[in-house]
Amino acid sequence: MTTIRQEDLIQSIADGLQFISYYHPADFVKAMSEAWKREESPAAKDAIGQILVNSRMCAEGHRPICQDTGMVVAFLKIGMNLRWETSMSIEEMVNEGVRRAYSHPENVLRASMVDDPAGTRRNTEDNTPAVVHTQVVPGDGLEVRLAAKGGGSENKARFTVLNPSSSLVDWILDTIPTLGAGWCPPGMLGIGIGGSGEKAMLLAKEALMEPIDIHELKARGPRTTAERLRLELFEKINALGIGAQGLGGLTTVLDVKINDFPTHAASLPVAVIPNCAATRHLEFTLDGSGPAQFTPPKIDDWPQVAVESGANARRVNLDGLTKAQIASWKPGDRILLSGKLLTGRDAAHKRIQDLLASGQALPEGVDFHDRFIYYVGPVDPVAGEVVGPAGPTTATRMDKFTEMMLADTGLIGMVGKAERGPVALEAIKKHGAVYLMAVGGAAYLVSKAIRSARILAFEDLGMEAIREFEIEDMPVTVAVDSRGESVHKSGPAEWRIKIAQTGLTKH
């Protein structure tokens, strides 16, 4: 009879989460490399290039692929004949492993979990609790699958119950464009079909744990309905032209994974969950011989990609920048930012709003006049770093604050990831401001442009505090110009037409 010791599971969870924080799965690196080689959209190719360079840097430096180091999801298959040597529950052991992983002194991971989600939303400070799913199966082994799921992609999860005679493909093709670019494509798409509402969502999440193998499937041909759907959706989603980071291009999804389950005759439940460019998952088994061992990938598995940030890019000094100067910028322009850049996310914006609404001044030292704000929640620094990985967060969450910030604080520019919604576009146009996009999934690469960092206000908010970064040659793209024109509208529209005319997505 196999005996699993408490410490072995805890340490395996901790080691596994550290491992996936800086190592992409080899299948993902291969698929992303192929997408980079064949991409014909310059903007999308540059974005994929940055993701690959960032991935290799993280593998070499053992630092997080993304500043959002994820909500931990664990699936455990527990053998019926297994014996435990522990004083803790399954959930307690998993959570202790999460605590160790996220507080590792050599690679601190950002704590993102908040308690009292409908109320105070207080950060639990150790990224617990994990979302744990258990299944009791025959045998005496223990199989564990771990994922660290970022909020940007998790927020794009969708569910519906279709009429059994409705087209599942049509619903998905109608849904994907509404997700925007906040899930940081290209990535994987997990789809769950059947069961009940909660079962379909679970099937979709589990599908994201599977390896990327769409090209092998295409080579041998489909054998089941699910496999035929995978191939059809893979081609049709990429034909939408959304592309890397929503900039327009050939690759929106690297793979489409489908799990299905019998369902009620009157129902067709369908769940869709995307995985972002920071795909982080692994699986291991324990047999009583000790904690799991993880074999690092070979650095040679990463392609030699040179990101030429200076090519066709304009260097801009943020210090002293005016609205008159930014008025000439156009969507798609590549810019290298230097100078002082303020930061702030949802919680900081809400505090600013509350202060202004009550007639109070902003905290001392916080002045947004003719300044830019970067939507970021960085990882804590280690080993002499100025700041840890500091990639952009989804800008649409700040849309409802945009009019207030532009009208009442003197702000003239914003930096984030993904598109802006109608409310933000109108405010940007009204005030002659601009919105710049940094690449989601390139957090460690971005952090190398930050020369100094200091907290100005709201220190109690942790990663959401207002900071001032001194940056040098931070690569960004003009996503929305001062006339409210958006590259996230023009880019995909252009590439959808090109793909339709030439069939470029055919592999």
N, C-alpha and C positions, 0 to 999 in steps of 0.2 A: 504494500500500500504506500502510495506517495505521500510524503509529509511536506507541506509548504510552511516554511517559517515566516513569521511576521516580518522580520527584518529583510528577508530576501525580496518579498513583494514590494515593500516600501522603497528599498534601494533601487530596484528595477524600474519602478515608476519614476523616481527622481532622475536616474541616469537616462532613461528613455526620453523624458521631457527636455532635458538639457541637450541631448543628441539631436532631436528634431528642431530645436530652436535655431541651430546653425547649419544643419545638413539637410538640403533638399533630398528627397528620394531620387535615386539614380534614373528611374524611368521618367520623372518629371524633367530633370536636367536634359535628358536626351530629346524628349518631345519639344521642349522649349528651344533647344539648339536647332532642331530641324525647322521650327517655325521661324526662327531668326534668319536662317539661311534662305528660305524661300519668300520671305516678306518683301513686298515691292513698294509699300507705303513708307516713305522716308521717316515720317513721325513715328509710326508703329515700330519700325525696325530699330530706331533709336531707343524707344521705350523698352523693347524686349532686350536689346543690348545692355541697357542699364540694369535690368533685372538679373541677367546672367552674370554681369560683372559683380554686382552686389552679392549674388549667391556664392560665387567663388571666394570673394573677400571674407564672407562670413564663415565659410568652410575652413579657410586658412586661419582666420583670427578668432574662431570660436565665439562669435558675437551674434546676436539675434538677426535673423533674416528681415524681420519687420519689427517696428516699435510696438505694434500690437502683438504681444506674444501669446495671445489667445486664451479662450475659455477651454479648459481641459474637458474632453469627452473620453470616457473609458468604457469599452465593451469587454466583459469578462465571461468566458465560457468555463464553467467550473465543473470538473468531473464529479459524478455522484459518489465515487469511492474515495475522493480526496480526503486527506486528514489535515487539519490545520493545527499549527502550533502558534497560537496567538491569543492575546487578551483583547483584541480590537475587532470591530466589525469590518466587513469588506470596504464599506465607504470610508471608514476611519483610516484604514491603511492607505487607500488611494489618496485621500486628502493629506495625509502626512507626507507621502511621496511628493505631492504637489508643493507643499510648503518647502521641502528641502530643495526642490528643483528651482523654484522661483526666488529663493534667497541665497543661491550659490554665490559666494563672494567673488569668484573669478568670472562669473557671467550672470549678473543679476538680471532677472526677467521682470518685465513690468506687470504689476498687479492690476488687473482690470475688473475683477468681480466686485459688485456692490450688493450690500444687503438692503432689506426694506425697499425693494425695487419700485414700488408705487409711492414711496414716501421720501425718506431722507436720503436714500441711495448712498449710504455710507460705504466707502471702500473697505473690504475685509482685510486688505493690506498684505495678504499672502496668496492671493488668487484662488483661494478655496471659497466655496466647495466646488468640486468637480461634478460634472453630470455623469452619473454612473449607471450603466445598464448591465444586468447580470442574467445569465442563462445557465441552467443546470443541465448537463449533458452526460451521456454514458461515459465511463472511463474514470481514470484517476489523475488526469492531467489538468493543467491550468493554461488557458490561452488568453492573452491580453492584447487588445488593440487600443492604441492611444492616438488621440488627435488633439492639436492645439488650434482651435477654430477662431479666426479673427472676427471682430464685430462687423466690419465692413461687408464681408460676404455673408455672414449669418443673418444680417438685417435684410438681405434680399431673398430669404427663403419665402416660398409661396406655396399655397395649398388651395385646392378646389375640389369639389365633387361634381364631376361631369355627368350628363345624361349618358347612359351606356352607348347610345347611338352617336354621340358627339365625337368630333375628331380630337384626339389627344394631341396629335402633331400640331394642328392649328392653334390649340390653346397655348402650347408651349412657344410657338413662333410668335404669337401675339404678346406673350408675357415677357419674353427675354428683352425686347427693346425697352420695356418699361422699367427694367431694373437699373438702367443707367450704367455708369462705369464705376460705381462705388464698390463693386465686388472685385475690382482690379483684374479684369481679363488681360491676357488669356489664362484660363484655368480650367478646372474640371466642372462638369455639371452632373450632380447626383439626382436621379429621378426614382421615386417610389410609386408604384402603381398597385392599387388594390388594398385589401384588408379594410381597416377602418381609418378614421382620420388620423389618429395617433400612430397607427401601424404604417401608414403611407409615409409619414414624416420620418419615422425611424428607418424604414427601408431606404429612403433617399440619403439619410446621413450615413448609414452603413455602406452604401454604394461608393461613397467618396473615399473609403478606406482601400478600395481595390486598385491594382496597378493600371497604368495607362497602357492599353494594348489595342487601340482602335485600328491601327494599321495592320496588325496581325489578323484581326478579325476580318478586315476588308480583303486581305490576301487569301484567306481560306474560305470566306463566304459565310453568311449567317445560317444558323441552324434552328433558331427559335424566333418567336415573335419579338421578344425583347431585343435580340441581336439585330433583327431587321430594323427595328425602331432606332436603335443606337446609330446605325449607319445612316439612316435617312435624316435623323436630327443633326448628326455631326455635319453633314454637307449643307443642310438647309440653314442651320444657325450660323455657320461660317459665311454663307452667302448673304447674310444680312449686312455684312460689311462693317460691323461695329468695331472690330479690331482691338489691338492692344490699347488698354487704358481708355477705350472709347474714342480713339483718335481717327478711326477708319483704317481698315486694312484687311488682310486675308485670313487672319487667325483670331477668332473670338473664343473658341473652346479647343482645348487640346484633346479632350475625350468626353464622351457622354456615357455615363454608367447607369444602368437600369436594374433595379430589383423589383420583382413583382410577387404578389400573394393573392390567393383566392379571395373573392369579395362577394358581397350581397348582389343578387341578380338585379336589383334596382339601382345599383350604385357603380360609379367609376371614380374612386378617390385617386387624386394625382397630387404628388408633392414634388417640388423642384427646389434643390438647395445647391447653390454654386460654391465652389472652392476657389479661393483667390490665388494670385501668383505666389503667395507665401504658403504653399501647400505643405502641411506638416503632419505626418502620421507615420506610425510603424506598428509592428506586431511582434510579440515574443511569446515563448512558452516557458513555463517553469516546471521542472520535474523533480524538485527536491534536492538538487545537487548544488544549489546556490543561486545568487542573483543572475539575471540575464546579462549576456555580454553582447555588445553592439560593435560591429565592424565598420570603421569609417570608410567612406567611398574614396576612390583614388582621385587626387586633384586633377589628374590627366583626363578624367571623365568630363571636365568642364571645357568648353571650347575656348580658344584664344580670341576673345572679343575685345576690341579696343573701342572705348566710348570717346569719340572725338568731340568733347563738349565745346571746344572753341570753333569748330567748323560751322560756318554760316551763322554764328551766334553773335549777338550784340552784348557788349559788356556795359552794365549799368550800375552806377553808384547810387544806392538808396538814400544816402545822406544828402539832403538838399533837393531831392527830386520834387518836381511840381506836376500839377495836372496838365499843364501845357506840354510838358515833355512826354507824358505817357499817352497823350492824344494821338500821336502818330503810330503807336503800336498796332499791329494787325494780328488777327487770330492765326495761330500757327507759327508766329515769329519765335525763334529760339533766343533765349536771353541768359546771360550769366550774371547773377546778382551778387553784389558786394555791399558791405556797409552794415548798418544796424537794422535788425528786423525784430519786431515784437511777436510774441506768441500768445495764443489763447484758443480755447475750445468751448464746448457747450456750457460747462459750468461757469467759466470765466465770463462768457457773454451774458449769461443770466444775471450774474452779480452786477455787471456793468449796467445792464438794463434796470435793475432794481435801484441802484444808486442814483441814476439819472432821473428815474421816475419819481423818486422822493426828494429831488432837488439837492442831493448831495454831490460833492465833487468826487472825481476819481481819486484813487489812492495817490499819495505823493510819489512823484517820479514817473507816473503813467501818463504819457501824452501821445495821442494818436495823430495829431495834426501833421498832415503831409507825410504820413508813415504808412508802412505795410504791416499786415498781421499774417502770421503763419499759423495755420490750423494744425497743431502738432501736440502730441503727448509723449515726450521722449522717454526712452529707457534711462535709468540711472547710470552715470558713468562708473567705470572701473579702471584701475591700473593707469591712472594719470590722464584718462580721457577728459576732454572738455565737457562732452555730453555723450550719452549712449546713442544707439541707433535712433534716428529722428525723422522718419518718413512722414508724409502728409496723411491727415485723416480726411474722411469724406466731407467735402465742403457743403453738400446739400443740407446737412444738419444745422448749419449756421444761416441758412437762407432767411429764416424768420427774424434774425437779428440784423440783417444786412442794411435795411433802410435806416434803422436806428444808429448803427455804427457810422454809416456814411454821412448821415444828416447831422448827428449830434456830437461826434467826437473828432471830426476832421480827417478821418481815415480816407486814404485814396486808393489803396490796393490791398488785395488779399492773395494768399498762396495756399493751395490745398490740393486735393485730388478729386477727380471725377467732375461731372457737369454741375452747372447751377440751374435751379428751377426758375419758373416764370417770375416769381416774386423777386428773386435776387437779380435776375437779368434786367427787370424794369428799374430796380434801384441803381444798378451799375450804370445803366444808360442815363438815368435822370441826373446822377451826380458826376458823370464823366469819370468814373473810376475804372479800374481794370481788375481782372481775376487771372492769376497765373497758376499753372498746373505743374506740380512736381510728380515724379513717377512713384506710384504706390508699388511697394515691393522692392524698393531700392533704399531702404532706411539707413543701412550702414554706409552705403556710398554717399548719401546726402550728408550724413553726420561729419564726413571728412571735410566738408566745406565750412563747418562751424569752427571758428577760431576761439571764441569765448562765449560764455553763457552765465547769466546771473538772474536770480529771481527778483522781480520788481514788486509783485503783489500777489495776494491770495495764496500764500505758501501752504496753507492747510489743504489746498486742493491737490497737492502732490503733483502728479504729471500734468494736471490741468491748470497749474499756476501760470500767471503771466510772467514770461521771461523776456529778456533781451538777448538776442544772439548777435554776435559779430560774425558775419559770414564773408567768404571770399569765393567767387566764381561758383555759386550754387546754380546748377542747371535747371531751368524752368522753361515752360512754353506758354505763350499768351493763349489762354483758353477763351476769355471773353474780353473784347476790346471796349473802349470807352463809348462806343455806339451800341453796345449790347449784343454784338455779333459773336456767336459761339462756335468754336471749332468742333465741339461735340455734336453739333447739328450738321455743319457743313462736311466734316470729315466722313462720317458713316454714309451720308447721302451720296457723296462722290464715289465712294468705293463700292457701294451697293450697285450703282449703275455700271461701274467698270467690271465687277464680277459677273453681272448678268450678261454683259456684252461679250466677255472673253472666256467665261468659265474658269477663272483663275483658281478657284478653291478646289478644283478636282485634283485628287492625289493619284 
